[in-house]
């Protein structure tokens, strides 16, 4: 029953994303500019790290190839999350404006409806760029490719769970949109830096408040040195974050007080 329902939601998500991309492609120039623009933006960051590692070849055991792998994982998991679940970044805004009402009248999961309501076209550029980096990240065998795919999916789901928790805080604190957006950018910032550069309080933050350790550090280490314990870590953290996200969202939804806006999404 659960697997059947999950499959239906997955199939619906793919269909909605396809429709969103097809709609955006009607304006081909705009579509191409968004995708290519994001690829160039990501490439600029790689150039910065290339210059840095030419001057400092190793940073606490971290090499340029490790950074390439990190960037590949981060751009793909972020890209996938924004392609298939861009709407989750608007949840706090919907709550504050009373626009969540339009999702409550449908029988399907409110969280799923919100998440799949939007597709970020520029995130396709992130995903493409991450795939372009794969040969330069030292991934050359099928086991490495399969491990990479697995950790990218888990890290994307953890990212989604984190955003769900943060965005759901708008149920409890008014006008939380800006804080939620800044928190997302803070997490992104932590995932783009060599994880060996964090220590002390920053290391603690990446393990708890902003889970960059499980979104970036563990995936990189798992691809480099596949170990069951690392896979168990990322799986357990995904499970815990999924349960917490579900708990926080449902608790917030119960206390949600709709505004005067009540419209049915067609």
Buried (B, 14 or more C-beta within 10 A) or exposed (E): EEEEEEEEBEEBBEEBBEEBBEEBEEEEEEBEBBBEEBBEEBEEBBEEBEEBBEEEEEBEEBBBEBBBBBBBBBBBBBBBBBBBBBBBBBBBBBBBBBBBBBBEEEEEBBBBBBBBBBBBBBBBBBBBBBEBBBEBBBBEEEEBEEBBEBBBBBBBBBBBBBBBBBBBBBBEEEEBBEBBBEBBEEBBEBBBBBBBEBEEEBBEBBBEEBBBBBBBBBBBBBBBEBEEEBBEBBEEBBBEBBEBBBEBBEEBBEEBEEEEEEEEEE
